[in-house]
Amino acid sequence: MKNPIENILKVFESRIRLGIMSALMVNETLDFNALKELLGLTDGNLASHLKALEQQDIIVVTKQFVGRKPSTTYKATGKGRELFRQHLAALEELIRKQ
């Protein structure tokens, strides 16, 4: 018998990372402040989760200046999108088996 949770990925276990990825799946890019406001997080909390996703090549970070202000945007990578879809499919399969 197949283990129903083997395809649930640890990297997405956090509700914050689920929120980040959900937002990035429906938006091409989002900046730091938009994610912070959308998810209701502190700077430090959001930054630590974004860093964890970046380290696993799930998101890509772009830093630039808009006028004189720094702007950091985030985008899900192709790998990140595929892993997130697999994670959601595994959750759906688990729910259907109940």
Residue frames relative to the residue before (quaternion, step in Angstrom):
aa qw qx qy qz dx dy dz
M 1.0000 0.0000 0.0000 0.0000 0.00 0.00 0.00
K 0.4632 -0.6956 0.4879 0.2520 3.57 -0.91 0.98
N 0.4553 -0.6652 0.5225 0.2780 3.57 -1.03 0.85
P 0.3830 -0.7775 0.4476 0.2201 3.63 -0.46 1.14
I 0.7373 0.4011 -0.2533 0.4809 3.62 1.14 -0.30
E 0.4062 0.7487 -0.4615 0.2481 3.61 1.21 0.07
N 0.7261 0.4163 -0.2498 0.4870 3.62 1.11 -0.51
I 0.4860 0.6050 -0.4592 0.4323 3.57 1.27 0.22
L 0.2799 -0.8204 0.4851 0.1150 3.55 -0.48 1.26
K 0.5318 -0.6665 0.4379 0.2851 3.53 -0.87 1.04
V 0.6191 0.5782 -0.3488 0.4009 3.59 0.98 -0.78
F 0.7412 0.3763 -0.2155 0.5125 3.60 1.16 -0.53
E 0.3769 0.7532 -0.4758 0.2535 3.63 1.17 0.24
S 0.6376 0.5360 -0.3272 0.4462 3.58 1.09 -0.64
R 0.5068 -0.6495 0.4735 0.3115 3.57 -0.96 0.84
I 0.6117 0.5473 -0.3528 0.4493 3.59 1.10 -0.60
R 0.6762 0.4725 -0.2957 0.4817 3.59 0.92 -0.86
L 0.5921 0.5381 -0.3613 0.4789 3.58 1.11 -0.61
G 0.6637 0.5092 -0.2949 0.4618 3.57 0.97 -0.86
I 0.6370 0.5240 -0.3219 0.4648 3.57 0.95 -0.89
M 0.7129 0.4556 -0.2663 0.4619 3.55 0.75 -1.04
S 0.6115 0.5404 -0.3561 0.4553 3.60 0.99 -0.72
A 0.6674 0.4950 -0.2955 0.4714 3.58 0.94 -0.89
L 0.7084 0.4590 -0.2687 0.4641 3.58 0.93 -0.85
M 0.5889 0.5669 -0.3752 0.4372 3.60 1.18 -0.35
V 0.7602 0.3489 -0.1965 0.5116 3.60 1.11 -0.59
N 0.7079 0.3241 -0.2412 0.5793 3.58 1.31 0.03
E 0.5357 -0.6332 0.4459 0.3365 3.58 -0.90 0.88
T 0.7676 -0.1059 0.0951 0.6249 3.57 0.92 -1.00
L 0.0835 -0.7531 0.6467 0.0878 3.52 -1.32 0.37
D 0.3758 -0.7122 0.5328 0.2599 3.55 -1.06 0.63
F 0.7346 -0.4475 0.2903 0.4193 3.52 -1.32 0.34
N 0.6963 0.4859 -0.2863 0.4439 3.57 0.81 -1.00
A 0.6264 0.5291 -0.3431 0.4583 3.60 1.03 -0.72
L 0.6583 0.4929 -0.3060 0.4796 3.60 0.95 -0.85
K 0.6437 0.5333 -0.3185 0.4470 3.57 0.94 -0.90
E 0.6869 0.4694 -0.2790 0.4795 3.58 0.91 -0.92
L 0.6525 0.5382 -0.3116 0.4331 3.57 0.90 -0.95
L 0.7810 0.3458 -0.1595 0.4950 3.58 0.91 -0.98
G 0.3882 -0.7531 0.4593 0.2667 3.60 1.26 -0.16
L 0.4263 0.7208 -0.4352 0.3305 3.56 0.98 0.89
T 0.5122 -0.5847 0.5153 0.3609 3.53 -1.33 0.23
D 0.6744 -0.4881 0.3616 0.4197 3.57 -1.25 0.37
G 0.7042 0.4919 -0.2711 0.4344 3.57 0.79 -1.05
N 0.6532 0.5152 -0.3134 0.4579 3.56 0.96 -0.87
L 0.6688 0.4856 -0.2954 0.4792 3.59 0.87 -0.94
A 0.6606 0.5309 -0.3146 0.4275 3.59 0.85 -0.96
S 0.6684 0.5042 -0.3187 0.4443 3.60 0.90 -0.83
H 0.6718 0.4785 -0.3024 0.4777 3.61 0.99 -0.74
L 0.6244 0.5226 -0.3386 0.4715 3.58 1.05 -0.71
K 0.6332 0.5340 -0.3247 0.4566 3.57 0.99 -0.81
A 0.6491 0.5175 -0.3155 0.4596 3.60 0.94 -0.86
L 0.6695 0.4814 -0.2979 0.4810 3.60 0.97 -0.80
E 0.6371 0.5284 -0.3212 0.4602 3.57 1.04 -0.77
Q 0.6547 0.5359 -0.3125 0.4319 3.58 0.94 -0.86
Q 0.7204 0.3950 -0.2393 0.5174 3.58 1.16 -0.51
D 0.4844 -0.7014 0.4012 0.3352 3.59 1.30 0.36
I 0.3781 0.7178 -0.4893 0.3198 3.56 1.08 0.74
I 0.7631 0.1130 -0.0891 0.6301 3.56 1.21 -0.56
V 0.2553 -0.7207 0.6171 0.1860 3.52 -1.32 0.36
V 0.2656 -0.7688 0.5708 0.1123 3.54 -1.05 0.90
T 0.0747 -0.7761 0.6254 0.0314 3.55 -0.97 0.92
K 0.0897 -0.7880 0.6087 0.0231 3.55 -0.78 1.10
Q 0.1345 0.7760 -0.6029 0.1270 3.53 -0.93 0.98
F 0.4214 -0.6573 0.5422 0.3104 3.54 -1.30 0.04
V 0.1409 -0.7332 0.6601 0.0825 3.53 -1.05 0.89
G 0.7628 -0.0318 -0.0500 0.6439 3.51 -0.18 1.31
R 0.7485 -0.3245 0.2650 0.5140 3.57 -0.61 -1.12
K 0.6121 0.5674 -0.3383 0.4347 3.56 1.31 0.01
P 0.4451 -0.6757 0.5102 0.2914 3.58 -0.98 0.79
S 0.0726 -0.7826 0.6179 0.0223 3.56 -1.09 0.75
T 0.0915 -0.7845 0.6129 0.0236 3.56 -0.83 1.02
T 0.0521 -0.8019 0.5952 -0.0014 3.55 -0.77 1.07
Y 0.2510 -0.7642 0.5856 0.1002 3.52 -1.23 0.64
K 0.0193 -0.7811 0.6235 -0.0283 3.52 -1.10 0.82
A 0.4482 -0.6601 0.5269 0.2928 3.57 -1.03 0.77
T 0.3882 -0.6999 0.5474 0.2446 3.57 -0.97 0.84
G 0.6704 -0.4608 0.3768 0.4430 3.56 -1.28 0.15
K 0.6370 0.5185 -0.3104 0.4786 3.55 1.01 -0.87
G 0.6660 0.5149 -0.2997 0.4488 3.58 0.91 -0.92
R 0.6414 0.5205 -0.3154 0.4670 3.57 1.00 -0.83
E 0.6755 0.4916 -0.2955 0.4633 3.57 0.89 -0.91
L 0.6592 0.5006 -0.3131 0.4656 3.61 0.91 -0.87
F 0.6562 0.5069 -0.3168 0.4606 3.58 0.98 -0.80
R 0.6240 0.5243 -0.3357 0.4723 3.60 1.02 -0.76
Q 0.6449 0.5153 -0.3147 0.4686 3.59 0.98 -0.86
H 0.6358 0.5338 -0.3143 0.4604 3.57 0.99 -0.88
L 0.6771 0.4838 -0.2894 0.4729 3.59 0.88 -0.94
A 0.6318 0.5258 -0.3295 0.4645 3.58 1.01 -0.78
A 0.6471 0.5132 -0.3179 0.4657 3.59 1.00 -0.80
L 0.6348 0.5144 -0.3242 0.4767 3.60 1.01 -0.76
E 0.6567 0.5068 -0.3096 0.4647 3.58 0.94 -0.87
E 0.6425 0.5164 -0.3224 0.4655 3.57 0.99 -0.82
L 0.6403 0.5245 -0.3216 0.4598 3.57 0.96 -0.82
I 0.6597 0.5044 -0.3073 0.4647 3.59 0.94 -0.87
R 0.6618 0.5171 -0.3095 0.4459 3.60 0.92 -0.85
K 0.6659 0.5170 -0.3062 0.4422 3.60 1.09 -0.65
Q 0.5880 0.5993 -0.3663 0.4010 3.58 1.21 -0.29
